[in-house]
Amino acid sequence: MEQTTNNKIIIIVGIGVVLAIGAFLGFKLLSKDNNTNESNKSNTNLIQETKTNNNDYSNYTSSIPKEERTIDYYYNIYTPAFDKSKYDKKISFFGNIIEGPLTIKNLTNNNYTFKNNSYSMKVKVDNGKSTETYKGIDVYINGTRYPQDSLSSVVLIETENNENDEIYFDQSSIFQDNKNIIVPNMKNVDLNNITIDDLIDSLGVPTYVDGRETKLENAKKSFGLIYFSYIYDYDDDIFKFDLTYSKNGGIDITDMIYMGKQYYNRKVSIFNIDSNDYTEYNNSKEYYEHQYKLYQEDLKK
């Protein structure tokens, strides 16, 4: 994403954002290097970049014990084992539990109010030739503005039928606490400190892994980091968790995104660094399934 003063354009991660994330995670890596030996021992399995000729990952499900999970497991997690029934439609909406979907009608019926603000989000469409603009709104719960992080804003996705208007929200985990995020209400999970294992143990394997088009050993790195995302597609509610992995620092959630079906099912223009051009897909699902196909083909090579 590229950001202007009041706008942000959704395309592949821009150089500025990569630098910011790299700097942030670089700081985290330095901090982690100063941890105790006991803490380092607990990360031994994760730090090992396991390479294997066995391309059958059907056992890479949530049943794998946490202590046996490596980057090989997290990257090659077996998405066909996705279980939609693990989601009970309960959402932690800035720390308030509500049943989805997060349409404006549903939120209004729960006595949440909204005000327009100067923020807006621009999205590339039509093979990058044009943009769509979505307006920013503030959410008020009992008179208090959410998210409480002043740098973030909810975006309104308008539809032809206003009752189906929905929200989009992207929150950097740098500001993570339950009053700043929108995530599934995961029982027995500290929502102020969500980890990738919390996602897998509570929600199971994701529906898709965004950014996974090749086998692990061929995955592109930037600043020594591997970037990929877990997408949990629950039809009306879609959650995306951006992940970064480094050999020394382990794995981190860097962004948590909520979107509804209207946004998820719109046409998307994806920028390809290799071709320096955009490719348009009918919807996000088509794009993620295309990535999975490329990944499967690369596993056979």
Steps between C-alpha positions, in 0.01 A plus 500: 500500500615853424371781720457873429399753765136395504497212251644153462518298182475124533760334276787264578705607801676824408865565558425746780281253688755223456769725639280590797413139573861397449620763744235407755571130476872566497457669837299203620772263385758691702273482802442129453875437478523628857248252633604230745640168384182336625293715265733423212462128563123528465544640149749238380247306293360814338837641402599188306406547135408141428536395137345176390445304182169378638238725343204332668407750770159351577604445862586870545176578681415647840563157654878550476623585854620855546849390598538318167397792280777643282500757219460201269172426677372859513580565134377167364197473727237280337219737402262229365446412869335840559195454727245781475307363799774611740371857460188576708443846341600670824736792435710707738413844361742733678459289813120476473357159409253514213361247256596564137475600228626850563256684278400856588145376558615235747731740683230768517258246645757443774498875580836578340518840331725644228643830387677584175862611519758634253661160441447305179635183340569469128511160331643425156248339261462427129854359466638799687351754257260658749421514870207461735482722806354395835421754771632483853267494800543509875314243711349604833406252770329658801643836392861378475684502166641173370759391412668681785821522300466844338699398191245241383160538342214279394406524131141490370428266208181633346259287298195564287287396796616712793391235750777279363772764542790346686835590650863430418772530760877449489688526828875466542579264787750760623195658666343169592263482791140389508368860479682555169427181307216308336557124523301182558417461868748223579431336834788461745718733289658823624371736231762754604774265384370274222751257349489283190456196725194663655348527152572138414394359837175702505400528134686210346691527172416802282293492181789644299864601540557825313852553363570127471563430132813286529646245737670633809857484370399717204305756702616855440661684789538868580725611787538127573126477559240275339156661463174308478146525637226278640148563369197363683201521265168469685281626212365813672807565714854470368807537720855540370815479713828619344804305615876545486766241572873534556752236595610682815178666609242234429151583378286807568152625413552848351149594383145389578232576243122463505289521184145411403376309198432809287864607513632144480292420191585813301738482202861537610804629313821340629838653420769252393855616569649257246285620209471858635133491412155428645288189463127517566301226672123475537533490880750433778407132515598455135835666570572283805404183317731600214784533750421156642511350150844653436621368837376149423673507161829613655487220759512248215816641345 
